[in-house]
């Protein structure tokens, strides 16, 4: 592993040096991990730009609850080889977890998400990269590198972003080519042979007309978890994750531009290590014989995961003078497989021991095509508007293998959707504006079993209107208030994985949301302080849930009758002195399932606290009144950076970031075992940086307290859970040319 590690590093350095002659990195602002805390060149907090309305605007002028993470923030958080789930909690209201390792993350905003681990699962949070929807969970895992920012838009975004956005949007914007030749890079080395490297360069071929940008990343870690069943040391937990991007910006005239992008990802590693029998029984404490460095896998195939992604897009803009026509055409492909052993814990102790190999494998081959066309007026003036259309098509095959059970089963999912939308903003004088939007969407899905079982075809279809209406008022030059009402929906969906285990596919009808939100935005003290806040209340009709596990060890879609949620978000940033920058965020989410007739299967070995009924030989729990699964009531984040100028063009700095996750219930039913207590996790970075941003060196640590935090459970009758990454120490360097 060490040899491969050194060679990989050398390749990255050589490629960068060959094209640029030097590496590069971020400015010293990189340690100021939140965009909210970035410093303006003229002092004070910098303006935050968002594209919530599909055009660049100051966050303080947009009637939406939103927060951003800067490129420097993300790079710092991911310095120990982290991936997108590491961003969880760094924005109020945002929770991300995965039982599929680095392959298929699950996103939650304001308590809304989907706990289903199936590769075909739909989610109410949409991930959009460079205006391209990444619909499937394996595409949502695409590595984040060479970015401008990550925006989190909270609440329904159906008018401009379409279906499957009732919870919100995670929007990622990468760095575009420019007329300036630049080069930059970053390297970090840490515990467990963890390596993380990024490099990027912009090469203007014809200034003002043609420019290229190349960027790439490599993250790797050696296996560090022992297999207690076989006695093998360091057999699980490692990965090798590589991605690259090539962009070509062509500007034939000042009115016309075309941006072509091709990007890829190759990932090889291990799936999430499941740790059976580490909880309870009768409590959610980690058992005394739990060992983070050991699992017991009796499956012969290991816990391997291998995925490849390819994404290509063409983004063109033509300015007619008074209006701009935008076209975004994109194609994506994802292929791969992941295998997991669900009894990977204490060998024969605890409840639910499975006396034979119980590993399964899912594989996917997916193609996705999207086309969006928008015509938007120029900003400014008494009335601004945009209209457009959107088309989406995906087809993919998923093969499930239960190595000691039935033969492999392959199912096909086809999804086609189209939409028309429009939005307008009326400026009522200099201080007030009203925005309204409407979108019509038609969505249909087809499902069929291709092999291994009877065909069992299924078809679902729905068409919906989504709309929003907001009012925004500047109380003063530095403070504003807004109110917003919005509707949205998650399209009907089909769950077919259970066909591999002799159960029929399950169907959920559309999930409809109505959201009410009011908020304020403020800056004061010469922009040395920023405080933004929002309160919200939403109701959901036919919320979609996944009943995961239970005595039948199945994953079934269900619609509850209704659901509701309410809470608030608070985003703050302070710069009391030029040397000190502080940020803090807090969110509260109170969610509730409202369906007195909804019964779900339970774990036979855990202590269920809900009322139960016995139907045949199965026990079912009444979940009416329970919180949504994986919906922390409280999420908080805090960062602090202090810099000391050294008088030689550089500074010593210290930066720390912390996240807090409140009590969280993992499943639809409540039990003493399957929930997480309040959790903290933090990082620290100490280093020296040039004030001109030319270079930086630092030492860092992630999960500084080495906390063992349970991040989720697997309800397969053996009290299985998975935990966060261990503490990682390391050093890093960044350069810029």
N, C-alpha and C positions, 0 to 999 in steps of 0.2 A: 504493500500500500504506500510505503514511503517513497519508493521509486516512482510509482505512478504519480504521486503527489508532486514531486519535484518536476517531473516531465511536464505535467499539466501547467504548472506555474511558468515554466520556461517557455512553453508554447505561447502562453498569453503575453508574456513580456516581449518575446521576440516579435510577435506579430505587431504589437503596438509600436515597438521601437523601429521596426522596418518601415512602417508607413509614416511615422511621425518624428522619429528621432528622440522622442522623450515621452514620458508618461505625464498624466495630469490628474488633478483632483478638484475637489470643491474648495470654495473660499473658506476662511475661518468661520463663516456663518454656518457651516455644516454642523457644528456642534450645537447649534441652537435648534434643537430637534424639531420644533413645531413651526410651521409656516406662520402661525399667529405670533410667534416670538421673534421672527426675523427682523433685523434692524434696517431701517430706511437709510439710504445714503446720506440724507440730510438730517439724520437723527430721528429718534422715535421709532415706533413700530412701522414696518413696511405695509403698504397696501396689499390686500389679498385679492387676487383675481380668481373668479370662478366662471364656469360656463354652464350654470344651471339652466339658463334660457337659450342654450346653443349659440351664444355669443359671449365674448369676454366682457365682464362687468366687475365692478368693485363689490366684494361680498357685502359691504355695508349698505348697498343700494338694491339688494335682491330680496324679495319677499319669500324667503325659504329658509328653513333651518338647515344650515350647512356648515361643514368644517373641512379644513384641508390639512394635509401633511406635505411638507416641502420635500424636494428631492433629498436634501441634506438629512431631514428627519428620517426618511425611509432608509437611507443608506446606513445611518447609525443604528437603527433598530435591527436591520438585517446583517450587521457586521459579523455576527457569529454564525453565518451560514443560514440565517433564518429565511423563511418564505412567507407567503401572504398571511398565514394564520398568525404570524408574529405581530401583525398590526392590530390584532384584537385588543380592544380596550384603550387604544391610543387616541380614539375619537369617542366622545360621549355617545352612547347608544349603539355602538358597533361591537358585535361579538362574532368571532370567527373560530371555528373548530373543524376537525377532520378526524374520522376514523379510517381514512384511506391514505394516511401519511401526506406526502407532498403532491398527491395525484388528484384529489377531488375535495377541495375545501367547501365548507358550508357557511353561508353568511346569514347574519341576523341583524336587523335594525329595528329598534323600538319593540323588541321581543318577537318580531315576526321572522320566521325562517322555516327550514325543513330539516328534520333529523334523519331523513332517509339516506342510507349509504349506497343505494343503488346508483349505478353509473348513468341511469336514465332519469334520475330524479329531477323534478323542476323545483325552482326556488323563487321566493317572492322578492329577492334582492337581485337586481341585474348588475352585471359587471360589464362596463363599456371601456374599451381601450382605443384611444384615437378615433372615437365615434363609431367603432365597430362593436356590435353586441357579441359578447362571448357567452353563449347560451348554456352549453353543456358544462357540467362540473369539471370535466377534464380540461376544458379550455380556460375556465376560470383560474386554474392553477398556473397559468403561464407566468413565468418569473417577472418580477418588477425590477427594471434596471434602466438607466439612462432616461429618467423621467423629469418632467417639469414639476409635477405635483400629483397628488391623489386627492380627489374631492369625494366627500361623503355627503350625499343629499338625502336628508331624512324625511320620510313621509311619502305618500303616493306621487309618482312622477309620470303618470300614464299619458298625459297630453303630449309631451314631447319625446318620451322614451318608450311608450307603448306598454304592452301587456307584460305580466310578470314583474311589475315594479310596485306592488302595493306597499312594500316596506320601505323602498328607497333604491338608491343607486350608489355603487362604488365606481367612480369615473377616474380613469388613469390616462393622463396625457404625457406622451413621450416628448423628448427634445427633437425639434425639427431641424433640418439642414438650414444653413444661413449663408450669407455672403462672407462671413468671417472664418478664416482658417483657425481651427481650435483642436486641441487634443487634451485628453484627461484620462486619468486612471486611478484606481484604488486597489490596494491589496490588504488582506488581513489573514493572520495565522492564529489559531487558537487550540484549545484543548481537544483531545480526541482526533488529532491531525485535521482539525477543521480549517478549511481554506475558503476564502471568498475573494474573487477578483472581478473587476469591471474595467473596461476600456472603451473609449469612444473618440471619434475624430470626425471633424467636418472638413471637407475638401471642396472649395469652390472651383469648378472647372471653367465656367464662364461667368464672371461676376455679374450678378443681376439677372442671369438667365438659367444656369445649370449649377446645381450644388449637390454633393453627395454627403451622406453621413453613415458611418460604420460604427456599430456598437456591439458589445458582447459581454457575457458574464460566464463565470464558472464558479460553482460551489461544490465542495466535496467534504466528506468526513469518513474516517475509517470506521469499520464495525467496532462497537464497544460493548455490546450486550452479550453475555455468555448464555449458552443453551444448557440449562441444568439437566435436561433429559439425556442428552448425548454426552455431556461433559466437555463439549467443545467451547473454547474460549474465543471471545470477540467474533461472533458469527452474524450478528444482527445489529441494525441501527445505522449503518453507513449509507452513503449515497454519492452519486456523481451527477450533477445537474448542470447542463450547458445550454445556453441560448444565445442567439445572435439576431441582429437586425441590420438590414441595408435599406436606406431611404434615398430616393432621387427626387429632388425638387426642380421642376422645370417651369420657368416663368417666361413664356413667349412674349408677353407684353405686361404692362403695369396692371391691366385689367384681368389677366388670365393666369392661373397657376394650376399645376398638376403635381401632386405628391404621390409617388408610388412607393409602397413599402412591402418588403418580404421579410418574414421573421420565422425562426425555427426554435424548437426546444427538443433536446434529447435527455431523458432522465432515466437513470438506473439506480435502484436502491432497494430499501426494504419498506414494506407497508407498516402501518402503525402497529407496534408491538402490543398485542392484547394480553392483559394480565388477569387471568382467571382467579377467582376466590381471594382477591386482595381486599374486599370490603366485607365488613360485618362478620357473621350475620347479626342483625339487630342494631347496627350503627353504620355510619359512613366513614369510620376511621380506617386508615390503612392497617392491615394486620401486622402483627409483630414480626412475622417471617417474610414480609414484603421486602424485596431487594430490587432497587431500580436497575441494577446491573445484571440481573438474571431473569430469564423466562424459561419455561419448560415446554419446548415444542417437540412433539412426537411425530409431526408430519415430515415426510422425507423431502418435500420440495422447498423447504425454507419459507421465508416470508417475502419473497421477491416481488418487486414492482418495476415495470418497464413501460415508459410512455414516450411517444413522439407527437409533437404538434407542429403544424405548418400553417401560417397565416399570410395571406397576400391581400393587399387592398390598393385601390386607386381613389384618391380624394382630389376632386377638381373644383375650382371656384372661378366663376366668371362674373365680373362686376359690370352690370349694364349701365351703371350711373343711376343711383336711386334705389337699386335692388341688386342683390347678389344671388346667383344660381349656384347651388352646391350639389354635387353628386358624390356619393360614397358607395363604391362597389367593393365587396369583400368576399373572399372564399377562405374557408378554414377546414383543416383535416386533423383529426386526432385518432391515434391508434395506440393500443397498449393493453397491459394486463397487470393485475395485482392479485396476490395470493395471501391469505391470512389464516392463522390457526386460532380458533376461538377458545381453545382451552389452554392457551399459552400462559399458564401461571403456576401456582404451587402444584406439585405433581399429583398427589392423591389426597391432599388436605382440603378442608372446606367443603361446602355444599356443591352439588352439581357436577362432581367429577365425571368426565367423559372417558370411559376406558378404551377408547380407540381413536385413531387420528380423525380430527374433525375440521380439517382445513377445507376451504373453498376458494375458488378463483373466478374472477370476473374479467372478461376482456371486451374491448370495444373497438369498432372501426366506424368513424363518423365523418360525414361531409356536411358542411354548412355553407349556404350562400345567402348573402344579404345585399339589398340594394335600397338606398335611400336617396331621395331627391327633395331639396328644399329651396324655396325662393323666399328671401328675407329682405326686408327694407333696410335702408341704411339707419344706423343708430341716430338718435336725436330727433327733434321735431315733435309736434304734438301727438303724433300717432305712429307707432312702430308695429310691424306685423311680420309674420312668417306663415307660410303654408307648405305642405309637403305630402309625400307619400312614402310608404315603406313596404318592402317585401322581404319575407323570411322563408327559407326552405332548409330543412335538415333531414337527413336519413342516416340511420345508424343501426348496426347490429351489435347486440350484446350476447355473449356466450357465458353461461354459468356452469361451472364444473364443481360437483360435490364428489371428491375423490373416493369416498367410501359409500356413496349412495347411488343415485340414478346416473344414467348416461348424461353427457353434456347436452345442454339445451340452448339453442340459439334463437333469439327473438329479434324482430325488426320493428323499429319505431320510425314512422314518417310523420313529419310535422310541416304544415304549410300555413303561413299567416300573411295577411296584408292589411294595410291601414292607410287612412287619409287623416290629416290633422291640420290644425290652424291655431294660431295664437295672436292676440293683439294687445297692445298696451296703450292706454290713453293717459297722456300727461296732463293733469289738471293744474295748470300753473307750474310754478317752480318747485313746489314742495309735495305735491300729491300725485299719485298715479294709480290707475286701476288696470289689472291684467286679467284677461279671460282666455281660456283655451278649450278646444274640443277635439276629440279624436274618435274615429270609428275604426274598429278592429274586427276582422273576421279570422278565426283560428280553427284549424281542424287537425286531428291526429288520427293515424291508423296504426294498428298493432296486429302482428301475426307471428305465430311460432313457425320458424323455418325448419327446425329439426329437433329431434329428441322427444317430442310430445305432439299431441294433436294440434292442428293449426290455431284453434280458438281465436279467430279474428275479432277485433274490437274497433269501433269507430266512435269518436267524439267530435263535436263541433259546437262552437258558440260564436256569436257576434255581439259586441258591446260598444256602448258609448262611454268614454271617459271624459271628464271635464274638470276644470279648476277655475276658481275665481278668487282674486286676491286684491287687497287694498293696501297701499303703502303711503306713509306720511312722515315727512321730515319735521320733527318737532323743533329741532334747532339744526344748525349746520353740522353738529356732531352727534345727534341722537335722532333715532327714528323708531316708529312702531309699525307693525303690519298685522294683518289678519288674512287667513287663507282657508278656503274650503276646497277639498279635492276628492275626486273619486278615482278608483282604479280597480283592476281585477287581475287575478292569476288565472290563466286559461285552464280548461279541463285537462286532466292528465291521466295516464295509464301506467300502472305498476305491473310489470310482467315477470319479475325475477322469481316469484313464488311458483311459477310453472315448473321450474326445475326441481321443486320439492312437492310435486303432486297437488298443488293448489291452483285454482283458476286465477287469471289476472284480475286486479282490482282497479276500479275507476273512481275518480273524484270529479265532481262537477265544478264549474267555475267558482272561484272565491272572489267575493265582491266587497270592497272596502269603501267606507265614507269617513273622511278625516277632517277634523276641525283643529286649526292651529292659530295661535296668536303669539307674537314675539316682539322683541325690541333689539335694537343694535345701537351701540354707543362707543364713542372714543372721547377721551378727555385728557387734560394735562399735557397739551401739545402732542397728542398722539403717543403718550407714554403709557397709556392704559386703554385696554379694549375689553368691553364686557358685552357679550351677546347672549340672549336667552330666548327660550320658546317654551310654551306649554301646549299640550296636544291632547286630543281625545278622539278615538276612532271606534267605529263599530264594523264588524265583519259579518256578512251573511254567507253561510256555507263555507266556513274556513276549512282549508285542506290540512289534514294532519296525517302523519305516518305512524301507524301502530306497529312499533318495532319489537320483534322478539315475542315474549310471552311463552306460555307452555308449548305453543305450536312452533316456536322458532321461525316465525314467518314475518314478512314485512307487507302490511296491507294499507292501502289508502282508505281514509274515511273522511266524510264531511260531517263536521259538527253542525248543529242548528245555527248557532251564532257565537260570536266572541266579541270581546271588547278590550280596549287598552287605554290607559291614560298615563300622563307623566310630564316630565320637563327635561330640558337640556340647557346647560350653561357652559359657555366657552369663554375663557378669560385669558388675557395676556398683559403683563406688566413689565415695564422697564424703568425701575426706580432710579437707576444710575446707568451711565454708559457701559459699565462693566457687568451689570447684573440684569439678566432677563429671566422672567418667571412665566410659566403658563400653567393653567389648571382647568380641568373640565370635569363636569359632573352630569350624570343623567339618572333619572328615576323612571322605571317602567313597571306599571301594574297591569298585568294581563289576566284575563279570566275566560275559561271555556264556559259557554252557556248552552248546555244541552242535557236535560235530566235523563234522557234516554240513551245517551252514548255509553256503551260498554266496551271495554278493551281487555285483551288478554294481559295477564300478569306473570311475572317470574315466579315459578313454583317454589324457589328457595329463598325469596326475600320476604321482608316484613311489610306488607302492603297496609297503608293507613287509610285508604279510601274504603267506603262501603263496598262489599263484594256480593256477587250472586253466583251460583253454580248452575251452569247450563250444560246438561249432559255430564261429561267428565271434566269439563273445563271451568276454571274460575275466571270470572270477569269482574272488573272494577268499574264503578261509576265515577266518572271523572268530571262531572258537572261542578263548576266552581274552582277547578284546579288552574294554576297558571299555565301558560303555554310552555311547552318543553324548550329547554335551553334558552330561557328568557331571564337573564339576571335582573333582579329588581334595581340594583345599583351598579353603575359603572363609573369609574373615576380615573383621571390621569393627572400627572403632575410632572413638570420638568423645571430644571433650574440650571442656568449656565453663568459661570463667573469667569471673567478674563482679566488678566493682569498684564498690561503692556510692559515690554522689556526694554524699550528704548532703542532697539536695533531693528525695527521694522517687523517685530514679531510679538507674540503674546503667549503666556502660559494660560491654559484654561482648564476648567473642570466642569463637567456636564453630567447630570443625572436625570434619569426618567423612570417613572413608576406608574404602574397600572393597578387598579383594584377591581375585582369582580365580586359582586355580592352573592348571596345565597342563590343557588341555581338548581332547579329540578330538571333531571335529564329526560324523563319520559312523560307520557300523557298521564299515567297514574302516579301517585305519590307513595313512596316507601321510605323506610329508615335508611336504606342502603344507597339508593341511586339518586344522590343529590350531592352538591358540593357546598362546603362552607365558604365563608368569606376568604378571598385569596388576594395576596399581594405578590407582585413580581417587579423587580427593578433592575436597572442597569447603570453603569458608571463608566465615564470616559475621561481620562486625564491626558493632556498632551501639550504640544507646542505647535503653533500655526503662524505662518507668515500673514501679516495683515493684508498684503496684496493678493492673498489666496494662492500663491504659487505652489506651496507645499505644506504638508502637515504630517506629524508623527504622533502617535498616541498609544496608550495602553487602555484596554477596555475589559469589562466583565459584564456578561449577561446572566440573568437570574442570580443576582449577586448574593442572595441569602440561600441559594441552593434549595429553594422550596420545592417540596413534592406536592404539586397541585393536580388533583384529579380533574381532567378536562372533559370527560364524557364516559358513558357506560355502554356496554353491549349486553342487552337483556337476552341471554341464551341459557338461562337457568344455572349459571355458575358464577354469579356476582362478579362479572368481568368489567374492568375499567381500563382506561388508558390515561397516562400522565404526561406532564409537560417535559420539555428538555431539561437536562441537568445544567448546572453552572458551567459556563465556558469563559475562561480567561484568554486573552490574546493581545496581540499588538497589530497595529495597522499603519499604513502610510498612504498619502494621497498627493498627487502632483498635478499641475496644470501648466499647459503651454499656450 
